[in-house]
Amino acid sequence: MTVHAIIGGTGLTELTGFALRDSRIVETPYGVPSAEILRGDYAGREVLFLARHGHPHRIPPHQVNYRANLWALKEAGAEAILAVNAVGGIHAAMGSGHFCVPHQLIDYSYGRAHTFFEGELEHVTHVDFSYPYDETLRERLIAALAAEGYAFSGHGVYGCTQGPRLETVAEVVRMERDGCDIVGMTGMPEAVLARELELPYACLALVVNPAAGKSSGVITMAEIEAALAEGIGKARRVIARVLAGQAPS
């Protein structure tokens, strides 16, 4: 059976019900990953777990060592990646507590180490990134969300900004004009690094706040934390259902 790695974002630094087998820091050519790679059993399956921002949550989005994280998961035996991301809602349907399984993304980040293919190379390598998310994993997330009865969108464009600040109203207007439905800070280069390592990758995005200008007030951490408190438990159940429904390979 496929060994899935779960990358937990803001609010998901650990998995309730995760039966730990072992944990270790995997040394990589790109430095140290955000946290230990945890190996264990979840929903009856062997899984790997990595807290994207460390545990406790301490690494801001623009300083996450994405290359070390993905390399370490691959070295530890990951064969597919399920990423959980907290995002802001741009499209009217993307209210707080809503889930989105994005099918496309636009990268607005900058200055991040975004590829393994650089330095002293024998040849230049380009990967096809037309469709950034694995469709089979997307369909399994969609089926799990439907089975749980949660409000969700099975399509969406993820706009990845630099952070750690939130966006301005004008930036969100531009992103909406570009076609973005949700906005987050960690979707890239994580997705493309997984593609370079030939790891199927999909994102389960939880909307934790309306994007700038999409509500009458300012965005508060209290609002975000309340949405996380309710939504992360649901995200765990969705991931568990995806894993439990995995067909033997």
Secondary structure as GFF3:
##gff-version 3
##sequence-region A 1 249
A	DSSP	beta_strand	4	8	.	.	.	ID=ss1
A	DSSP	beta_strand	19	24	.	.	.	ID=ss2
A	DSSP	beta_strand	37	42	.	.	.	ID=ss3
A	DSSP	beta_strand	45	51	.	.	.	ID=ss4
A	DSSP	three_ten_helix	61	63	.	.	.	ID=ss5
A	DSSP	alpha_helix	66	75	.	.	.	ID=ss6
A	DSSP	beta_strand	80	89	.	.	.	ID=ss7
A	DSSP	beta_strand	99	100	.	.	.	ID=ss8
A	DSSP	beta_strand	104	107	.	.	.	ID=ss9
A	DSSP	alpha_helix	135	148	.	.	.	ID=ss10
A	DSSP	beta_strand	152	153	.	.	.	ID=ss11
A	DSSP	beta_strand	157	160	.	.	.	ID=ss12
A	DSSP	alpha_helix	169	178	.	.	.	ID=ss13
A	DSSP	beta_strand	182	184	.	.	.	ID=ss14
A	DSSP	alpha_helix	190	196	.	.	.	ID=ss15
A	DSSP	beta_strand	201	210	.	.	.	ID=ss16
A	DSSP	alpha_helix	221	244	.	.	.	ID=ss17
###
